[in-house]
Amino acid sequence: MLKIGRDKSLIPANVFLLALLFVVLVEAMVLGVRLQQPWVGVRLQIQGEQLAVTAVDADSPLVAELAVGDVLSHLEFRGERIPLEKALLVLPLTLRTYADIDALLAVQGQLQQAFLANEPLVLVTADGRRNVFKPEPHTHIDDLPGVFWWLLLANVVGLMLGVIVWTYRPNTLEANSLLVASLSYFVAESVFRIAISKEFYLPPQLTATMAGIEAACFNLFMTSLFSILCYYPRRVAPRWLLPVTATVLLLHSVNYPMRWWEVPIHSFMLPIVPFVLYATWLFYKQWQGAIGNPLNRATLLMLQLSVLLPVWLIMLLHAIPVMLGGSAIIGDVATRTLLVAIFAGWAVGILRFRLFDIEYWWLKSLLWIVGGSLVVVLDIVLVSVFQTSTTYALGGAVLLAGFLYFPLRQWLLETLLPTERQPLLAALPAFSQVMAQATSLVEFEQRWRETLLQRLHPLHWEIYPEAISHTALSDNGMHLLIPTLAANHAYQFSGKQRASRLFNSADVKNVDALLTIARMASSASETRQQAIFEERQRIMRDLHDSLGAKLLTLTHKLADPEGKEAAKQALMTLRDTIRLSLKTSPLKLEDHLADWRAEQTDRTEAAGVHLTWKQTGQLEQHLLTSKQVLEITQLLREAVNNALKHAAPQVLSLQFTLQHGQLHILIGNDGKVSDPQGWRAGTGLSSLRNRTRQLGGDIQFQLRPEPRPHNRVQIRIPLQSPSQAHE
């Protein structure tokens, strides 16, 4: 097999051009054969057992005699009646016996003799009208029906899909099988286009030859699809099955024109039925083997169902009714349209599931083919149907194609391609804003993970224990491994877009680009935070060395106990401020509850007062900022100091309760009782109110009557939940 990577002559562009050249050569032969046939300008369809007129061309020699809906009876030539029955429009492959085929060829021979005699002919309708006409010796290209060109477009799309897949994966069975299927389909449908576009007849020898070619190509097409069902995504059939199948279908292809033996019921269709049944069984075996493997199941749904569903519809709606001697529910053109769905299924699989590692330019290539073909088809339609002059037809075709093609192209790009195919630049402003709001390494990592989840929508994610330096695909795109910002481990995302797609190389590229930006933002923030921290350290050292030293001296020199206590409290506040200002991460509430209890126990014992301490609620789950710790510490000191100083209590109580995300602090004593309404608003009360307000809380001074009259201070402070602690 030729190696694309080693043979520069087989680069994708060259293979693509070779395929287009093949299309041009085959189409030239098809047109050469079709345009050599005589032309009357009448389109017919089967109506019961007869033929009815569906269209009459404006240039037809019968335009004044025939009308749409007229039913034809026979053709008269040199006194001989040639019956015009539905068999004339029936394709040889749909006829049940060789006798039926011979009867068709005999009538074709009579019609050929009449049309080539260059004499006037008489066309007799079912109501007895006699219409004399003389056919044109050749068909003009603008007289070909629209279905002729529509099938050309479908054939080219199917062929190009197989060629492109093979170009990128020439050494795989599934790619080779698809190439053979697309080539055989293209040749068979090229023959079919000649037959389906005929008016009254085709030469009998040409009809027999085309039937043999179409039968052989169709059997080759079936063999190729059968091989995919046997071996992809895994082998489920014995090794001998595919060679035996190919041999049987080869003999069937040779026997059809040679007529060594006649198959009962239907000479062509019956031998195919067992293969369709067995192919369905193979799909069932593949489905069983794909349990627990989402990748294989996605492949089966997109590839194998795209083969089996159209084939079974053709069997049920066309082949079986014909084999039973009835009329097909769907016609020959409809069956060919269903076969196109096979290639459409492969295309969707490639676009959505990244099969064969084909990238984004595939869709652009196919859209390029569709766009060019649309211009050609519209040009022909404008000339043949609307009788537009060739001068204006091409311009009109380009204009119409623009209005039809470009909206369709944009819709396909937006619908079939996932959102991560959209330009990365469109996502950068929002991504940069999200990352810029982070203030710590923990928060940067959290925002990085959330961004990935929003962009890729994985079905599942987990921590990958090993550290990796770059984003990488795993299991053919089922998983995507993404480094953390710190590069100490990674995330494993599974099932892109809720398992509707596979990860691909575009995801790797985009995530790596976002990772670089996120790490730059994190590094810049860390550098900035480090500079702030170092400056804070310098200021705090200066405060400790200057102001701290002076306060310490005052505590030793002052003789007044009250002034000495004030200096001591100021020194403690300064030390707390320095210690807490150097903290860069949230602090546990339960740790500081222990510190507060120890400090207040020392103070009350020194004053000869008994301290009762109570904690309720899940306080250990909450965190505090440095500011909250410092302010609550000062609140407790000032409130306890006021109680010891003014109430002279025997017992002082402190109670901490967590309710609805708020920390409730109750400070009570059994000392002197007075109405808070009469308290003089001094520096102490104002300080308590200001500190509480800065924390977003409130403070109340109460006189409680039970169990006996006593004063109480109630403070409420909102706390952060664990999920908010890093914001």
N, C-alpha and C positions, 0 to 999 in steps of 0.2 A: 504494500500500500504506500502511496506517495506521502511523504512527510512534509507538511506545510511549513514547519519551522525551519527546514533545511533547503527547501526549494523555493527560491525567491519568485519563480514564475507562478507559483501557486499561492501568492498572498491573497487575502480575502477580496481585494478590489479586482484582481485578475480573474478569480473564480466567478465573481459576480458578473463581470463582463462576458465571460465565456457562456454563462447561463443565459444571459440576454441574447447573445449571438445564436445560441441553440433555439431560443424562442423565435427569433426572427426567421431562421431557416425553416423551422417546422411550419410557422405561420405562412411563409411564402409558398410552401407546398400545398397547404390547406387552401389558401386563396386561389392558387393555380388550378387546383382540381375543381373547386366550387364555382369559379367564374367561367369555366368552360361549359357549364351546363346551360341549356336553353332557359329562357325567361318568359313568363307569362304575366307576372305581376299580380298573382292571386295567392292569398294565404288561406290555408284550409285547416280544419280541425275535425276530429271524429265526433259524429253525432249519432248515437245509436250504432247501427251497422253501416251508416253512410257517411259521406263527407259533406261538410257545410262550409260556406264561404265566410271567413272572418274579416277579410280586408281585401280591397281592390286598389292597386296603385293608380295614381292619376295618369300615368303614362302607359297603363296596361292596354293592350288591344281589346280587352273585354270590359273596359271601364264603363261603356255605355250600355252593355248588355246585362252585366251581373250586378247584384247588390248584396250587401252583407246579410247573411241569413239564408241565402239561396242554397238549396240542397242539390248536389250533383248526382246524376244517374250513370251516364256512360259517355265515352268519347267515340266518335265515328271517324274511321279512316279507311278510305277506299272500300266502302261498303261493309267494313268489319266493325262490330261493336266491341269496344274494350271497356269492361265494367270498372267503375270508379268506386271501390269499396274501401272500408276502413283499413284493410290489410296494407294498403299503399303507404299509410303513415305509421304502421307498426314497425319497430326495429327488429331485425333478424334475431337478436339475442333474446327477445321476449317471446318468440314463436316456440311452440311446444315441441314440434316434431320436425324432422327433416322434410317430410312431405309438405308441411306448411311453408317451409322456407323455399322449396322448389316452386310451389305455386306462386309465391310472391315474386321470385326471380323471373318466372314466365311472363307475368303481367308487366314487370319492369321491362322485359325485352320487347314486348309489343308496343309499349309506350315509347321506348327509345326509337324504334323503327318509325313510328308516326311522327315524333317531334323532329327527327333528323331528316325527314323526307323533303323538307322545304316546300310543303304544300299546305293549303288551307285545311284546317281541322274543324270538326263540328263538336261543340260541347253541349250536351243535352242535360237539362236540369230535370229534377224529379217531377215538376209540373208540366213537362213536355216541351218547354221552350228550347229552340235550337239556336245556338250562338256560334257563328262562324268566326274564326280567328286564325292568325298565323303567328306562332311564337317567335320571339327574338332568338337569334342563334346563340347569344352569350348573355351572361348576367353581368351587370355593372356593380361595382363595389358599393355604391350608394343604394343599391336595391336589396342588399342583404338585411335580414331582419335583426331587430335589436337583441334578441336572445343569442344570436351568433356572437356578438361582441361582449355581451355580459358574461357568457361562459368563458370567453378568452381572458377576461380580467380575473375571474375566479381561478382559472387554470394557472395563470402566471403567479398569482399570490401563493398558491399551494406549492408550485415548483420552487419558487425563490425561498420559501421557508425551509424546505428540505435541503437546498443547496447551502444556505447560510449555516444551518446546524452542522452539516457535514464538514464545511470548511474549517470550523473551529474544533471539532472532535472527530477526525476521520478514522480513528482507531477503535471506535466503540460500536458494538453491534446495533444499539438503538439508533445511532446517527446514520450508520450505513443503511439500516432498514428503512429509515425515514426518507433517505435520498432515493432509494430504489422505488419506494412507494410513490413519491412525488413525481419521479420521472415517468413511471408507468401510468400514473393517473393523467399526467399531462398529455401523453401520446394517445391514450384511450379517449380522453375528452376531446382532443383535436379531431379524431375520427368521428366522434359523436356529433360534433358541431356541423360537420358536413352533412351528416344524415338528418339531423333535426331541422336544418334550414332548407331542405329541399322543398320544391313545390309539388310536382306530380310524380317524379321518379328520379332514380339514379341508374346509371348503366348496371345491368345485372352482374357483370364480372367485377366491377368496382364495388358493388354492394357486398358480394361474397368475400372479396379481399378485405374490405374494411371490417366485416363481421369477424373474420379470423384474427385480425390485428387487435380489435377491441377485446375479444375473448382472451387472447394471450396476455394482453396488458392487464386486464382486470384480474386474472388469476395470479399474475405476478404481484399486483397490488395487494391482493388478499394474503399471499404468502408473506409479504413483508410485514404487514400488520400482525399476522399470526406470530411471527418471530418475536415481535416486541412483546406481545402478550405472554410468550413462553419465557422470556429471559429478562424482562425489565419490570420493576427494579431489581428483581432477583430471579434466579432460575427455578421454575416450579414444574417444568416438564422434563421427561427423560430425554437424553441427548439424541436418541434416534428419531424422536417425533418430528422435529423440524425437517430433516432430510427426507423422511417418508412423505410428509405433507407436501413438500416442494415437488417430489417426484410424481405424486398422484395428480397434483394440479397441472404439472407439465404435460403428463399424458392426456389429461382432460383438454388442455389447450390444443394439443396436436390432433386429438381425435375429432374435435369439433369441425375443422374443415376437411379432414381426411375421411371421416365417417366410417371408421373401422367397426364401431358398434353404436347402437342407439340406446341412450339411457331412457328408461321408462319415465312417465309423467311429464318430465321436461328435460330436453336434451342438454341444456346448459345450466339451468338454475339448481336442479335437484342435487348434483354432487357437492354444491357449496353448502347446503344446509348442515351436514354433519360437522363441518369445520366451524360454522358459526356457533353451534351448540357446544362444541368442545372449547372454543375460545371463551365462551361464557363461563364454563367450568374452570378454566385457567384463571380468569379474573377472580373467581371466588377463592381459589387457592392463594392467589397473590394477596387478597384482602385478609385472609386468615393469617398469613405470614407477616402482615404489616401491623398486627396488634401490638400496641406499645411503641410504635415507631411513627411519630407524626410526619416525618419527612416522606417515608414511603407511602403513607396513606394520602398525603397531599398529591404525590406523584400519581398514584392510582386514580384518584378522583379526576384529576385534570387530563391525564393521558389516556388511560384505559377506558374510562367512561366516554371520552370524546370519540373513541373508536366504536365501542359496543352500542352506545345509544343510537347513533345514526344507522348502523348496520341493522339493528333489530327493527327500527322503524321502517327501513326499506324492506326487510323481510316480511313484516306483518302487513304493510300497506301496499306493497307492490308485488313482491315475488310470490308469496303464498297465494293471493287471489289469482295471479296469472297461471301458476302451476295447477290450480284447481279448475281451470277453464273459464274463469270469470274475468271481469274487467278490473284493472288495477285501480285502487282507491286514489293513489297519487301517480302522476305521470312521470315520464322519463326525465324531464327537466327538473322536477321536484326531487327526484332521487339523486340527481347529480348535485343539486344544491345541498342536500343533506350530507353528501360525501365531503363537500367543502367544509362542513362543520368539524370534520375530523382534524383538518389542518388548523382551523380556528381554535380548537381545544389545545393543540400543541402550542400555538402562539400565546394564548392566555397563560398556559403553564410556564412558558419561558419568561413572560413579563412579570408574573406574580410570584413565581417560585424559583427563579434563577436557575432553571434547568440548563445543563450543558455549559454553565458559566458564560452564557451569552449576555452582553451588556446592553446599555441603553440605546446604542446606535441601531440596534435591530429594528426597533419600532420606527425610527426615523427612516431607515431604508425601505421598510414596507410602505410607510406613508408616502415616500417619494414615488414608489411604483404606482400606488393608488392615485396620486395626484396627476402623474403623467397619463395614466390610462383613462382617467376621468375626462381629461381634455380631448383625447382621441375619440372616446365614446360620444361625448357631447357634440363634437364636430360632425361625426357621422349622423347622429340623430337630427341635427339642424339641417343637414343637407338632404337626407333621405326622407324624413318625416315631415318637416316643415318647409321643404323645398327652398331653403335659404341658399343664396349664391355662395360659391366657394370663397368669394372675396370677403364676405362678412362672417361666414360661418366660423372660421378659426378665431377671429377676435371675439365673437359672441361666446364660443366655447371656453376661451380663456377667462372671460369675465364671469360666466356662470360657474366655472370650476372654482374661481376665487371665492365666490360667495358660499359655495357648498363645501369646498375642501378645507379652507382655513378654519372655519368654526368647528368642523368635524375633527380636524387635527388637534386643535386646542382642547376640545372636550376629551379626546382620547388620552392626551398627555396628562390632563388633570384627573381623569377617572381611573385609568389603568395603572398609572405610575403612583407609587406611594409618596407621601408628603416629603420624605427625606430626600427625594429626587429634586425638590424645589431648590433654587439657588441658596447656598449656605449663607450668603450675604444678607438674605431677607431675615434670617433668624438671629443675626449677630447683635442688633441693637437691644432686643429684649434680653438676650443671653447676657450681654455685658452689664445691663442694668441690674439683673438678678445677682450676678456675681459681685458687683460693686457694693451691694448692700450688706455683704457678709463682713463680720468684724473679728472673726476668730477662725483658726484652722478647722475646728470642728464644724463651724457653720459653713465654711467654704465647701467642705466635703459633703455636707448635707444638701446644699444647693446644687452641687455638681450631680449628685445622684438623682435629685428630683428633676433636674433638667433632662437627664437621659431617659428617665421613666416617661416624661411627658412627650418626648420626641419619638421614642421607639415603641412605646406601649407594649412591653414584653408580656407574655402570658405568665412568666414566673422569673424571679431573679433571686440570686443568693450570693453570698460571699465566696469568692474563689480563693483558696488558701495560699496559692503561690503568687509571688510578685512577678509582674510582667512589665516590660517597658513600653510596649505599643499595643494598640488594639488589634485583635486577631479573631478570625473566624474559626469555628470548631464544628465538627460533624456536618461538613458540607453546607454550612450556613444555618444549621438549626440553633446554634449557640453563638453568642458574641461575647468575647472576653475583653473587658475594658479596665485599664489601670485606674487605681485611685489617684488622687492628687499627690498624696504622700508616697505613692509607689511601693507601699509596704504589703499590699495585697491587691486583689482585683475583684470586679463584679462579673458574674456570669449571667447574662440575659438569655432567656430561652423563649422561642416562639415570637418572632417579630409581629407587630400589629395584631396582638391577641392570637398568635399562631396562624394568621392568615397568609403570611409570607415568610420567606427565608431571608436571613441577613446576607448582605452582599458586599462587594468591594467598595461600593459607594458609601456604605455605612462605615466601613473601616476608615476611609479617607475623611469623611465628615466628622466622625467622633474624634479622630486624632487631631484634627484642626481645632475643634472645640476644647480638647484636652490641653493643647498648647496655650490657648487663650486663658483658660481657667487657671493653669499653673502660673502664668505670668501675673495674673491678677492676684493670686494667692501670695506669690513671692513678693510682689510690690506691697501688699498689705502687711505681710509679716515684717518686711524691712521697715515700713512706716511705724508699725506697732513697737518694734524693737527700739527705734530711735526715740519714740515717745517714752517708752519704759526707762531707757537710759537717762533721759532728761529728768524724768520724775525721780529716779534714784538720786541724781545729783542734787535736786532741790530738797528732797527729804533729808539727805545727809547734812546739807547746810542748815536746815531747820533744827535737826537734832543737835548739831554741834554748837549752834548759836543760841536759839531760843530754848532748847532743851536744857542746856547747861545753866542758863539763867534761872529757869524754873526750879531746877534741882537745888540751886544755891538758895533760892527763896524758901524752899521747904525746910531748910536747916536754919536759916537766919531769923525767920519770922517767929516772934514770941506769941502773937495772937493765935489761938487754936483755930479760930474760924478762917483767918487769912491763910494759915498754914495748910488747912484742909483744902481751901480753894486752889492754892498753888499745886498741891498734890493732885487734885482732880484735873487741873489744866495739863500737868505733865503726863498723866495717864491718857488724856484725850489726844495729846500730841503723839504719843507713842502708838496709840491705836490707829491714828490717821496715817502715820508713816507705814505701819505694818500692813494695813488694809489697802493702801494706795498702790502697793507693789504687787497686789494680787491681780492676775490677768484672767482668771477663770472664776465662774460662779462658785459660791461657798455653801456648804451644807448647813441647813438650819439646825439640825440636831447637834452638830459640833459646837455651834455658838450658844445653844441653850445650855450646854454643859459649862462653857466659859462664863456665861452670865450668872448661872447658879453659884459657881465657885466665888465669883467676885462679890455678889450680894450676900452670900453667907459670911464671908470675911467682914463685910461692913456691918451687918447686923450683930454679929457676935462681938465686934469691937464696941458696939453701942449697948450691949447687954439686952438685945431684942431677939426674940425667937422668930425664926423664919419658917413659914410653911410654903412648900413649892408643889405645884400640880401641873401636869401636862396631859392633854387629851387630844385625840385625833392623830392622823398619820403624818406627823410633822417631819418624819425622816425622809419623806418623798419630795420635799420642796427645797429649793435652792434660793440663795440670797446673793445680791450684788454687794460689792464692797461698800457702796453708799448706804444701802439698807442696813448692813451690819453696824456701820459707824453711827448712823442716826438712831437706831434702836438701842444701841449701847448707851448713847447719851441720854435718850429718853428714860431708860431705866435708872441711870445714875441720878438724874435730876428729880425724877418722881420719888425715888426712895430717899434721896437727901431731904426733900421737902417734908416727907412724912416723919423722918427721924428728927428733923429740926423743929417742926411746928406742932406735931401731934404728941410727941413723947410716948409712943406706944409700947406695949409689952410684947405684942405679937404683930408681925407684919406678914401679909400673904401675897404671893405672886402666882398667878394662874395663866397658863398659855393654852389656848384652844384654837383649833382650825375649823372654820365653818365657811363653806361655799367659796373656797379660795382666798379667804381672808384670815389673817392672824389676829386673834382677839387676846389682848393683854389686860388682865384685871389686877390692880394694885390696891390692896385694902389694908387697914390697920384698926386696932382697938383703942387708939389713943383719943385725944381730945376731939370732940365732935363740934362741927360748926357748919352753917349753911353755905355752900359754895357761892350762892348769890351775893354773899357779903364779903367774899375774899377780895382783897385789894389786888388789882391787876398789876403785878410787878414784873420784874425781869424774868423770874422763874416760870410763871404761868405763860407769858408770851413766848418764851423759848420753847416750852412744851408744844404749844399750838403751832408754832412755825415749823418745828421739826416734823410734826405729824403731817402737816399740810404738804411739805416737800416730798413726803413718801406717798402722797395720794390718799391718805387716810383721814381719820377724824378722831378727836379726843373729847371725852365728856368727864366732868367732875360731878360726882353724885353724892347725895346723902341718902343712905339706905336705912330703913327702919328695922329691918330684921336681919339676923335673929335678935339683935339689939342695935340701936342707932350707931352708925359708923360711916366714915367717909370712904369713898372708893373712886379710883381713876380708871376709866375704861378707854382703851385705845384699840382702834381697828385699822389694820394695814393690809392692803392687797398684796398677795404674793404671786410669784410666777409658778406655773405648772412645770413639770419636768420637760415637756416638749417646747416650752417657751424660754427655757433657761439660757439658751445660747443666742437668743435674738438681741 
